[in-house]
Amino acid sequence: MEKLTVLGSTGSIGKNTLDIVRRVGGFELVGLSCNENINEISKQIEEFKPKFVCVGNIELAEKLRGRFPFLKVFYGEKGLLQLIEDSEADLVVNALVGTVGLLPTYHSLDLGKRLALANKESLVIAGRVLKRLADKSGVEIVPIDSEHSAIYQCLEGKDRSAVSRIILTASGGPFIDRGNFEGITVGEALSHPNWEMGKKITIDSATMMNKGFEVIEARWLFDVTYDKIDIVIHRESIVHSAVEFVDGSIIAQMAAHDMRIPIAYALTKPKRVELPFKISLADLGKLTFEKPDFERFKTLKLAYEALKKEDSNLGLVLNVADEMAVNMFLKGKIQFRDIFLILEEASERLEGRMPSDIFGVVSEIGRVRSGVGELLMRRVGG
Ligand code: MG
């Protein structure tokens, strides 16, 4: 039995991961974590009987200890690190949402654990630092993100020096045909045409910041420079991404848009397991591809600019600014179009050098957070 710890087990990716564990077998779930949803995690504890759990704060930890006297319960960001250490998992699934996922990614790699990564934010913030650490620890980061899982699968067993381009597909989100972004409501932005996901990533899909982050994620996962990564709009979300080789061959991965397929592969690769989510190409009839609009979706431009200036902190800035701006949008405090303005402004004003170690990264996150806070205050106040 392989020992597995799932960080963020009550979110969309977390629940899908547990569903795969249920279907596939061969895993012992030793650790779980959630932020606030202790009713859901209580059900998971009853079903999977982990020895270690981490929740968002001490009050929730006390509640859980009351319910499960034999369970070791940690809390807070430090608790996540203790959970990774004490649960002694062979494989850590990081399905945390946002910046909070960074240190658990770092810690897992530092301890030499296999890491299945759904928290793309880790790589957006500190790709180079994490890549260096993974190389030093001799562990591989296996992507859960559907596009990156596709690329990973397309690259398997191939001559890496024969790769000419990475082709990231994007559904384009709900506003792909919308001329401008005036007056978009939270409800409209939360209705994604294809994928069922958490709120943060659904808004990121609507602004296409998610795709921008995925370009940065691909840069670090597959060690390719930005000029070799393309985005193509593919509304049907069936081709999950592709790789072009020097001879002109393009190898793509296709599947239903169900996150359980890339999750299962990250857990069992190179073995494939039986899953019931099949598609019929004949029923689909046709697949379409279009160029993305970098003018309307400035988020894409910003992401490429961040990669062009590789020694800058711009990935970190975009990640922090986006997290704060999306939060304000979800609370109804700023407009949808303001998210783009905040991201542009933050990139212009808060650019600096990228720190070379994790301590520097953490303090840079703090500096950028307060900078973005000021930009947001001005927008909300004015
Ligand atoms: Mg994705």
Residues whose N, C-alpha, C, O or C-beta is under 5 A from the ligand:
A	BS01	MG	D145 S146 E147
